Amino acid sequence: MPEPALDAIPTALVGCGQISRAYVAALARTETLTLVAVVDPDAEARARLAAELEVAAFESVPALLATGPALRAALLLTPPDTHEPLARHLLEHGVHVLCEKPLAPTPAAAERMLAAARSADRRLMMGSKFRYSTDVLAARRLLDAGFCGDIVLYENVFCSHVDMTRRWNAVRARSGGGVLIDNGCHSVDVARFLLGPIARVQAWFGRVAQAIAVEDTARLLFESQSGALGSIDLSWSVHKATPAYVRIHGTAGTIEIGWQESRCQRVGDAEWRVFGHGYDKVAAFAAQLDDFAAVVRGERAGIIGDDDALASVTVIERAYESQRAERWLAIAP
């Protein structure tokens, strides 16, 4: 790890699984947080990461808080079924928490977590990396400037081949569901960031292609409160070869946010204009960490608020309900 800045926030990394690698890479790009401890019940995983980063290792959050170094913040990277007890324990001990998506498996759990943060006068932020992508932020500025006019159609695709047969993400008791909650919470948050609140949803599940007990392909339709009609395709088992993961079509123009390049075109223009150079995962995570650090210091509210975190959980729950009911369901304002 790089030498921390003098005012870097002492931070623990809770959860040493696959996602921790992206956070470790992002921490190397920022001086706002300094990692002082890692936590994981898996002795091998925590020992390996602690040795690599030259920090203390702990089996559990209670052990960390009882005997570990002084903390101001924690990055909670564990499976969703553990988020509520771990976040509440950290918050009640005065630690600000950045919690990976989904914030919780249910809105009730998310509300309890947010209430615990308010009671402790600490901040609980949901991690949602795409909000911090430079191309997504640039697209938001274009929309705010009226580039597309009135938004009519919105399309999002997060589909790729990923073997989920040995991962906790495909164990309902741990994750809360399948690809709809795992990838769909990103989709819902990006859609809300670009279009505003969602008014109603309907979801369908595709043929299950992997030997798992949850959905591995889903399609979610939604209507935003502003009247835009959206479609979201999610899959761990099929790959849709599209260079843009978000397309926004309006009365005055179109915006495409892509993996390698982002571009826009006004109605009547002969050429597309490139406004971004694609998705940089580590840069997005680093920007998220800097935003979290600014929130911890009280410098700003942060890009993701409590309403955003709760809405991402609520919309996904309603999407599951709509799939079971086989009809559109409204999202309470």
C-alpha positions in Angstrom: 0.0 0.0 0.0 1.2 3.6 -0.6 2.3 5.8 2.3 -1.0 7.2 3.6 -1.6 11.0 3.9 -1.4 12.4 7.4 -5.2 13.0 7.4 -6.1 9.7 5.8 -9.1 8.0 7.5 -8.2 4.7 9.3 -10.3 2.1 7.7 -11.0 -1.7 8.0 -11.8 -4.0 5.2 -14.5 -6.4 6.3 -14.7 -9.4 3.9 -11.6 -10.7 2.0 -13.5 -12.4 -0.9 -13.3 -11.7 -4.6 -14.6 -8.1 -4.5 -11.9 -7.1 -2.0 -9.4 -7.2 -4.8 -11.1 -4.3 -6.6 -11.2 -2.3 -3.4 -7.5 -3.0 -2.6 -6.6 -1.8 -6.1 -8.8 1.3 -5.6 -7.2 2.1 -2.2 -3.8 2.2 -3.9 -5.2 5.1 -6.0 -6.4 7.2 -3.2 -4.9 9.0 -0.2 -8.2 9.7 1.6 -8.4 6.3 3.4 -5.7 4.2 4.9 -6.3 0.5 5.5 -5.4 -0.6 9.0 -7.1 -4.0 9.3 -8.8 -6.8 7.5 -11.6 -9.1 8.8 -12.8 -12.5 7.5 -13.8 -15.7 9.2 -11.7 -17.6 6.6 -8.3 -17.8 8.3 -6.4 -18.4 5.0 -8.2 -15.5 3.2 -7.6 -12.9 5.9 -4.0 -14.0 6.5 -3.1 -13.8 2.8 -4.6 -10.3 2.4 -3.2 -9.0 5.7 0.3 -10.2 4.8 0.1 -8.6 1.4 -1.1 -5.3 2.8 0.9 -5.4 6.0 -2.0 -4.8 8.3 -3.7 -6.6 11.2 -6.1 -9.5 10.6 -9.2 -10.4 12.7 -11.6 -13.3 12.6 -14.7 -11.1 13.3 -16.0 -7.6 13.7 -16.4 -7.9 17.5 -12.7 -9.1 17.7 -11.7 -6.1 15.6 -13.6 -3.6 17.7 -12.4 -5.2 21.0 -8.6 -5.4 20.3 -7.9 -3.8 16.9 -6.5 -0.4 15.9 -8.6 2.7 16.2 -11.1 3.1 13.3 -13.2 5.7 11.7 -14.6 3.8 8.8 -15.1 0.3 7.4 -15.7 -1.2 3.9 -18.3 -3.9 4.3 -17.8 -6.5 1.5 -19.5 -9.6 2.9 -22.6 -11.4 1.5 -25.9 -9.5 1.8 -27.3 -11.7 4.6 -24.6 -10.5 6.9 -24.9 -6.8 6.1 -27.4 -5.8 8.7 -25.8 -7.4 11.8 -22.3 -6.3 10.8 -23.2 -2.8 9.7 -25.2 -2.2 12.9 -22.4 -3.5 15.1 -19.9 -1.2 13.4 -22.2 1.8 13.4 -23.1 1.4 17.1 -19.4 1.5 17.8 -19.0 4.8 16.1 -17.6 3.5 12.7 -18.9 4.9 9.4 -19.7 2.2 6.9 -19.5 1.9 3.1 -21.6 -1.3 2.4 -21.4 -3.1 -0.9 -24.5 -3.6 -3.0 -27.2 -4.8 -2.4 -27.5 -2.9 0.8 -29.7 -5.6 2.2 -31.9 -8.5 1.0 -35.1 -6.7 2.0 -36.3 -3.1 2.5 -37.1 -3.8 6.1 -33.5 -4.8 6.8 -32.2 -1.7 4.8 -34.5 0.6 6.9 -33.2 -0.9 10.1 -29.6 -0.4 9.0 -30.2 3.3 8.0 -32.0 3.9 11.3 -29.0 2.5 13.2 -26.8 4.9 11.3 -29.0 7.9 12.2 -29.2 6.8 15.8 -25.4 6.5 16.0 -24.8 9.8 14.1 -22.7 7.9 11.6 -23.1 7.5 7.9 -24.0 4.3 6.1 -23.4 4.5 2.4 -24.3 2.0 -0.2 -21.6 1.1 -2.7 -22.7 1.5 -6.3 -19.7 1.9 -8.5 -21.4 2.9 -11.8 -22.5 6.2 -10.3 -18.8 7.0 -10.1 -17.9 6.1 -13.7 -16.7 9.2 -15.5 -18.9 8.3 -18.5 -22.0 7.9 -16.5 -21.4 11.2 -14.7 -20.8 12.9 -18.1 -24.1 11.4 -19.5 -25.9 12.8 -16.4 -24.5 16.2 -17.2 -25.7 15.9 -20.9 -29.2 14.9 -19.7 -29.3 17.8 -17.2 -28.4 20.1 -20.1 -31.3 18.8 -22.1 -29.3 17.0 -24.8 -31.9 14.3 -25.3 -35.0 16.4 -24.8 -37.8 14.3 -23.3 -36.6 10.8 -22.5 -38.7 8.2 -24.3 -36.8 4.9 -24.1 -34.0 3.6 -21.8 -32.1 0.4 -22.3 -29.5 -1.4 -20.0 -27.7 -4.7 -20.6 -25.6 -6.4 -18.0 -25.2 -9.9 -19.6 -22.1 -12.1 -19.6 -21.1 -15.7 -19.1 -20.2 -16.2 -15.4 -20.0 -19.6 -13.7 -22.1 -19.1 -10.6 -22.3 -22.8 -9.5 -19.8 -22.4 -6.7 -20.5 -18.8 -5.6 -22.6 -17.5 -2.7 -24.3 -15.0 -5.1 -26.4 -17.9 -6.3 -27.4 -19.2 -2.9 -30.8 -17.5 -2.1 -30.3 -17.6 1.7 -27.1 -15.7 1.4 -27.8 -13.3 -1.5 -31.6 -12.8 -1.4 -32.0 -14.1 -5.0 -30.2 -14.5 -8.3 -29.0 -12.2 -11.0 -32.0 -9.8 -10.5 -30.8 -8.8 -7.1 -27.1 -9.2 -7.7 -26.7 -7.2 -11.0 -30.2 -5.6 -11.0 -29.5 -3.4 -8.0 -26.7 -1.8 -10.1 -29.2 -1.4 -13.0 -31.9 0.1 -10.8 -29.5 2.6 -9.3 -28.0 3.7 -12.6 -31.5 4.1 -14.1 -32.6 6.2 -11.1 -29.4 8.3 -11.3 -30.0 9.1 -14.9 -33.9 9.2 -15.1 -35.1 9.9 -11.6 -37.4 7.7 -9.5 -39.1 4.6 -10.9 -42.9 4.4 -10.9 -43.7 0.8 -11.7 -41.9 -2.5 -12.7 -42.5 -5.9 -14.1 -39.9 -8.7 -14.3 -39.6 -12.0 -16.1 -37.1 -14.8 -15.6 -35.5 -16.7 -18.5 -34.7 -20.4 -18.8 -32.2 -21.4 -16.1 -29.0 -22.5 -17.9 -26.8 -23.3 -14.9 -27.1 -25.8 -12.1 -28.3 -23.2 -9.5 -31.5 -22.7 -7.6 -32.0 -19.0 -8.5 -32.7 -17.1 -11.7 -29.6 -16.6 -14.0 -31.4 -14.6 -16.6 -34.0 -11.8 -16.1 -35.7 -9.0 -18.0 -37.0 -6.1 -16.0 -39.3 -3.5 -17.6 -40.0 -0.2 -15.8 -41.6 3.2 -16.2 -40.0 6.2 -14.6 -42.0 8.8 -12.8 -41.0 11.2 -15.7 -42.7 8.8 -18.2 -39.6 7.1 -19.7 -40.1 3.4 -20.6 -37.1 1.3 -19.7 -35.8 -2.3 -20.3 -33.1 -4.0 -18.4 -31.6 -7.4 -19.5 -29.5 -9.3 -16.9 -27.8 -12.7 -17.3 -25.0 -14.8 -15.9 -25.5 -17.4 -18.7 -25.8 -15.5 -22.0 -23.6 -12.8 -23.5 -25.2 -9.9 -25.4 -22.5 -8.6 -27.6 -23.3 -4.9 -27.4 -20.7 -2.1 -27.0 -23.1 0.1 -25.0 -24.4 -1.0 -21.6 -26.8 1.9 -21.4 -28.7 3.6 -24.3 -31.0 6.6 -23.7 -33.3 7.7 -26.5 -35.1 11.1 -26.3 -37.1 13.4 -28.6 -33.9 15.5 -29.3 -31.1 12.9 -29.2 -29.5 9.7 -28.1 -26.8 8.9 -25.6 -24.8 5.6 -25.5 -22.7 4.7 -22.5 -20.2 2.0 -23.5 -17.6 -0.3 -22.1 -14.9 1.1 -24.4 -16.4 4.4 -25.6 -19.4 6.6 -24.9 -21.1 8.8 -27.6 -24.1 10.9 -28.3 -25.9 12.2 -31.3 -28.5 14.9 -31.7 -31.5 14.4 -34.0 -30.5 15.6 -37.4 -26.8 15.4 -36.9 -24.9 13.2 -39.3 -22.1 12.1 -36.9 -21.9 10.8 -33.4 -19.8 12.7 -30.9 -17.6 10.8 -28.5 -17.8 12.1 -24.9 -16.2 9.3 -22.9 -13.6 6.6 -23.1 -15.3 3.7 -21.4 -15.6 2.0 -18.1 -12.6 1.9 -15.7 -13.6 -0.3 -12.8 -10.8 0.6 -10.4 -11.1 4.3 -11.1 -14.8 4.1 -10.3 -14.1 2.3 -7.1 -11.4 4.9 -6.2 -13.8 7.8 -6.9 -16.4 6.0 -4.7 -13.9 5.8 -1.8 -13.0 9.5 -2.2 -16.7 10.4 -2.0 -17.1 8.2 1.1 -14.1 9.8 2.7 -15.6 13.3 2.1 -18.8 12.2 3.6 -17.0 10.8 6.7 -15.3 14.2 7.1 -18.6 16.0 6.7 -17.4 17.8 3.6 -20.5 16.9 1.5 -23.6 14.7 1.4 -22.2 12.2 -1.1 -23.4 11.1 -4.5 -25.5 8.2 -3.1 -28.0 9.2 -0.3 -30.1 7.1 2.0 -33.1 7.5 -0.3 -31.1 6.0 -3.2 -29.9 3.1 -1.1 -33.3 2.2 0.1 -34.9 2.7 -3.3 -32.5 0.2 -4.9 -33.6 -2.5 -2.5 -37.3 -1.6 -2.7 -37.5 -1.6 -6.5 -35.8 -5.0 -6.6 -38.2 -6.5 -4.1 -41.1 -5.2 -6.1 -39.6 -6.6 -9.2 -39.5 -10.1 -7.6 -43.1 -9.6 -6.5 -44.1 -8.6 -10.0 -42.5 -11.8 -11.4 -44.5 -13.9 -9.1 -47.7 -12.0 -9.7 -47.1 -11.8 -13.5 -48.2 -8.2 -13.7 -46.9 -4.6 -13.3 -46.6 -3.4 -9.8 -46.3 0.2 -8.6 -43.4 1.6 -6.5 -44.6 3.6 -3.6 -43.4 7.2 -3.9 
